[in-house]
Amino acid sequence: MITTMAGRFGLAIPALALAGRLASQRTRPRSVGAVPSEGGTFVCIVLGTALLVGALTYFPVLALGPVVEQLMRAR
């Protein structure tokens, strides 16, 4: 019981403290290197990143599937 409480609150309390510290900071003016998050460019970057990470996650399985299938038939 004590271990469960320490595991739950031991991570939640520092996370909430960090969130409070970040929320209390003043906003900074937009700089030259900032990407605006309300345009189509931002949407394209986010979707492209999601598709790229998803493809790189599943590519090894898709590429090695036929290899493993041929090895299983050889037996």
C-alpha positions as CSV (number, residue, x, y, z in Angstrom):
1,M,0.0,0.0,0.0
2,I,2.8,2.4,0.9
3,T,4.8,1.4,-2.2
4,T,1.7,2.0,-4.4
5,M,1.2,5.4,-2.9
6,A,4.8,6.3,-3.3
7,G,4.8,5.1,-6.9
8,R,1.8,7.1,-7.8
9,F,2.4,10.3,-5.9
10,G,6.1,10.1,-6.2
11,L,5.8,10.8,-9.9
12,A,2.6,13.0,-9.9
13,I,3.8,15.6,-7.4
14,P,7.1,16.5,-9.3
15,A,5.1,16.5,-12.6
16,L,2.5,18.9,-11.2
17,A,5.3,21.1,-9.8
18,L,7.0,21.3,-13.1
19,A,3.7,22.0,-14.9
20,G,3.0,24.8,-12.4
21,R,6.4,26.3,-12.9
22,L,6.0,26.3,-16.7
23,A,2.5,27.7,-16.5
24,S,3.7,30.6,-14.3
25,Q,6.3,31.8,-16.8
26,R,5.6,34.9,-18.9
27,T,5.0,34.4,-22.6
28,R,7.8,35.5,-24.9
29,P,7.5,37.4,-28.1
30,R,7.7,35.3,-31.3
31,S,11.2,35.1,-32.7
32,V,12.4,34.6,-36.2
33,G,13.1,30.9,-35.8
34,A,9.6,30.1,-34.4
35,V,7.1,28.1,-36.6
36,P,3.6,29.5,-36.4
37,S,1.2,26.8,-35.2
38,E,-2.0,28.2,-36.9
39,G,-1.1,27.6,-40.5
40,G,-1.0,24.8,-43.0
41,T,2.7,24.5,-42.8
42,F,2.5,23.4,-39.2
43,V,-0.2,20.8,-40.0
44,C,1.9,19.4,-42.8
45,I,5.0,19.2,-40.6
46,V,3.0,17.4,-37.8
47,L,1.3,15.0,-40.2
48,G,4.5,14.3,-42.1
49,T,6.4,13.6,-38.9
50,A,3.6,11.2,-37.7
51,L,3.6,9.4,-41.0
52,L,7.4,9.1,-41.1
53,V,7.6,7.8,-37.6
54,G,4.8,5.3,-38.2
55,A,6.4,4.1,-41.4
56,L,9.8,3.7,-39.7
57,T,8.1,1.7,-37.0
58,Y,6.4,-0.8,-39.3
59,F,9.0,-1.0,-42.1
60,P,11.2,-3.6,-40.5
61,V,8.3,-5.9,-39.9
62,L,7.0,-5.5,-43.4
63,A,10.5,-6.0,-44.9
64,L,11.4,-9.0,-42.8
65,G,8.0,-10.7,-43.0
66,P,8.7,-12.4,-46.4
67,V,12.2,-13.4,-45.3
68,V,10.9,-15.2,-42.2
69,E,8.1,-16.8,-44.3
70,Q,10.7,-18.2,-46.7
71,L,12.8,-19.5,-43.8
72,M,9.8,-21.2,-42.3
73,R,9.0,-22.9,-45.6
74,A,12.6,-24.2,-45.9
75,R,12.2,-26.5,-42.9
